[in-house]
């Protein structure tokens, strides 16, 4: 842990924060964005994939084909 990059924020006592930094340079406590919930089946709230990015994009594409928007472009 001593070799990892640290946050750089200061505690109330004036000491540097000892939490490891995330890719944006800040720790999860001092302004680092959370990476969020895991994607796909790794998330315990996964319900079958109807609202995955791929499924939504596929439905948009099919909808545009049905409407006739992409017929000229293909």
C-alpha positions as CSV (number, residue, x, y, z in Angstrom):
1,X,0.0,0.0,0.0
2,X,2.9,2.4,0.5
3,X,3.8,2.2,-3.2
4,X,0.4,3.3,-4.4
5,X,-0.4,6.8,-5.3
6,X,-2.2,8.6,-2.5
7,X,-5.1,11.1,-2.6
8,X,-3.2,14.3,-1.6
9,X,-6.0,15.7,0.5
10,X,-5.2,16.9,4.1
11,X,-6.9,15.7,7.2
12,X,-8.1,18.0,10.0
13,X,-4.8,17.4,11.7
14,X,-2.8,18.5,8.7
15,X,-1.5,15.1,7.8
16,X,-1.9,13.8,4.2
17,X,-4.8,11.4,3.5
18,X,-3.6,7.8,3.5
19,X,-6.3,6.4,1.2
20,X,-5.2,5.1,-2.2
21,X,-6.1,7.3,-5.1
22,X,-8.5,6.3,-7.9
23,X,-7.5,7.0,-11.6
24,X,-8.7,10.6,-11.4
25,X,-6.2,11.3,-8.6
26,X,-8.6,11.5,-5.6
27,X,-9.7,8.8,-3.2
28,X,-13.2,7.7,-2.8
29,X,-13.7,9.9,0.2
30,X,-12.2,13.1,-1.1
31,X,-13.9,13.6,-4.4
32,X,-13.2,10.5,-6.4
33,X,-16.1,9.3,-8.4
34,X,-17.4,5.9,-7.5
35,X,-16.9,3.3,-10.2
36,X,-20.5,2.4,-9.7
37,X,-22.2,-1.0,-9.6
38,X,-20.8,-3.9,-11.6
39,X,-22.2,-4.4,-15.1
40,X,-24.1,-7.4,-16.2
41,X,-24.6,-10.6,-14.2
42,X,-22.0,-9.5,-11.6
43,X,-24.7,-7.1,-10.3
44,X,-27.1,-8.8,-7.9
45,X,-29.9,-6.6,-9.3
46,X,-29.5,-8.0,-12.8
47,X,-32.9,-9.0,-14.3
48,X,-32.2,-10.5,-17.7
49,X,-30.7,-7.9,-19.9
50,X,-33.7,-6.1,-21.3
51,X,-32.3,-2.7,-20.4
52,X,-28.6,-3.3,-21.2
53,X,-26.9,-0.9,-23.5
54,X,-26.7,-3.4,-26.3
55,X,-30.4,-4.3,-26.0
56,X,-31.5,-0.6,-26.0
57,X,-29.2,0.2,-29.0
58,X,-30.6,-2.8,-30.9
59,X,-34.2,-1.8,-30.3
60,X,-33.4,1.7,-31.4
61,X,-31.9,0.4,-34.6
62,X,-34.8,-1.9,-35.3
63,X,-37.2,0.9,-34.6
64,X,-35.4,3.2,-37.1
65,X,-35.5,0.4,-39.7
66,X,-39.3,0.0,-39.2
67,X,-39.9,3.7,-39.5
68,X,-37.8,3.8,-42.7
69,X,-35.1,6.2,-41.4
70,X,-32.1,4.0,-42.2
71,X,-33.4,2.4,-45.4
72,X,-31.8,5.0,-47.6
73,X,-28.5,5.0,-45.5
74,X,-28.0,1.2,-45.9
